[in-house]
Amino acid sequence: MEISGPGRTDRSRHIYLQKVVKKLRQAGISPGGEADEVEISDVGRFLSYLSQLPEVRQERVDALRRQIEGGEYDADSKVEEIVDDILEDLGIPPARVG
């Protein structure tokens, strides 16, 4: 049975990593070689944006649905405002028509 005191694990890990680095170098591999790169697509950025949106307030959705169904809500102008806001949040200049 082996008893190790505080810090023993860190020392063992350090020695192990030194051996791994030595073997990598012997194999012609540089352990501090090129870094990996990640490229995020526009779709990925959009999905990330969507995941950060607040939760849906169902009572507000229901109230707006009743206004739309009752003809009390000008949906066309609101849709344009919402699309422009989303595009602005994504850093895309909104297209102005008219």
N, C-alpha and C positions, 0 to 999 in steps of 0.2 A: 504494500500500500504506500502510495506517495502522498505526502502532505505538502501543499504549497501555500506559501504566505501571500499577502497582498502584493500585487504587482507581478507575481510569478507568471500569470497568464499573458500579460502584456510582453514580458521579456521573451517568453517562448514564441509568441506570435511574431515578434520582431526577428528572431533568429530564423524562424520558418520562412518569413518573407524574404530575408536575405538569401536563403538557399534557392528559393523560387526565382528570384531575380538573376542569380548566378547561372542557373540552368537555362533560363531564357536567353541570356547573353551568349552562352555556349552554343545554343541552337541558332544563333544569328538573329534573334528577335530582340528588338529594343523595347524594354518594358515601359519606357516613357515615350513611346512612339506617337504616331499621329492620333489626334483626338477624333472621336466619332462626331459626326455632324447630324443634326436633325433638321429637316425642312418641313414646315407645316404649310399645308395647302390652304387656299382660300376657304374651302369647305371646312377644313379643320378649325380655322380661326372662327368661322361663323358658328360652328357647333360649340366651340369654347364660349363664345359670346352668349349663345342661348342657354348654356348651362349655368351662367352667372345671373340670369334674370331672376327676379323675385318670384315667389310662388304665386299662382293664379288665385285671385280673390273671387271666388265663385259668386258671391252675392253681387259684386260689381258687374260681372259678366251677365248674370241674370237680369239685372236692371237695364243694362244696355240692350240686351236682346229684346226686352219688352218695348223699349223706346223705338228700336228699329222696326219691329213688327207693327207698332202703332203708327208708323210714319212720322214720328216726332224726332228723328235723328238723321242728320245729314251725313250719311256714311261715306259718300264719295269724297268730300273734302277732308274728312277725318282720316281716311285711308291714305290719301296723299301726304298728309302731315306725318302720319306714323311711319310711312315708308321713308320719307325724308329724314326723320329722326334716327331711324335704324341705320340708314346709309351714313349719316353724319357720325354716329357712334362707331361705325366700322372704318371711318376715315375715308369714305368714298363721297366725293361731292355729288349732291343730288342733282338730277337733270331737271332743269326748269323748262316748262312748256308754256308757250303763250307769249 
